[in-house]
Amino acid sequence: IGEEAVATGAIKALDMKTDYVAASYRDHGHALACGMEPNAIMAELYGKATGCSKGKGGSMHMFDSDLHMLGGNGIVGGQIPVAAGAAFKIVYKKERGVVLCFFGDGAIHQGSFHESLNLAKIYNLPVIYICENNQYGMGTDFKRVSSVDDFSIMGASYGIEGKQLNGMDVLEVYSEVSNLADKLKKTPGPGFLEIKTYRYKGHSMSDPAKYRTKEELAEYKLRDPIELLKVKMIEAGILTEEDYQNINKKALKIAKDSAEFSENSPEPDADELFSDVYAVSVSQ
């Protein structure tokens, strides 16, 4: 889809035993990168009882507390305060961890974004804010709705350093996130990364993507993150074309098997409507 390098590279840099991830509504790749089972993810897409959220979350709410995947969020920017809360927990309990907070360019101008960055700086929360800038908010070019083109400066007014990365290069993403995560674990505080990427398809199935040219799409496909990594690995002598084809076949089989598993899974029981609605209170 064009955006694979961001979630894959960033989350690979984490220790998911101590670190956390909060994602937006396009959360499927993030869920896989966190180690969630393909069957549980696909079943949730199908709304089945075997899904990670028991069929009640759907596409936008992949979640697994055991894997520290704090979930996707159907509300634009809704995950940003959640990430700040998770980072506050790390500080409060004197743990050594960091939170990755993923959001799109469309969330940059939400109030929750600015409020959370301000709090993160005040309390020196170890959270890395990652703006996955895929150039378009639904069908609107981000430059039409923003007073700045470089989102890496968005944390500057809160005293948060930012950096812009090439989101089509998974190795660059991994390296930069790894370095920043190590830094924040030693000296807690927030960081900001704008990772520039691109989505090949429309925002949804109903989006024909007529707001961009075929030439623009073709240009970005020349920098496809999967193809770029493949070429680098072949040149380094650690991958062959045959290896790549076998990996691709394996991935397709996993997807097919997960779809079959989901189709054969049961629908949620009506009683599930009332479960997991309220958190269980914790005694002091």
Buried (B, 14 or more C-beta within 10 A) or exposed (E): BBBBBBBBBBBBBBEBEEBBBBBBBBBBBBBBBBEBBBBBBBBBBBBBBBBBBBBBBBBBBBBBEEBBBBBBBBEBBBBBBBBBBBBBBBBEEEEEBBBBBBBBBBBBBBEBBBBBBBBBBEBEBBBBBBBBBBBBBEEBEBEEEBEEEEBBBBBEEBEBBBEBBBBBBBBBBBBBBBEBBEBBBEEBBBBBBBBBBBBEEBBEEEEEBEEBEEEEBEEBEEBBBBEBBBEBBBEEEEBEEEEBEEEEEEEEEBEEEBBEBBEEBEEBEEEEEEEEEEEEEEEE
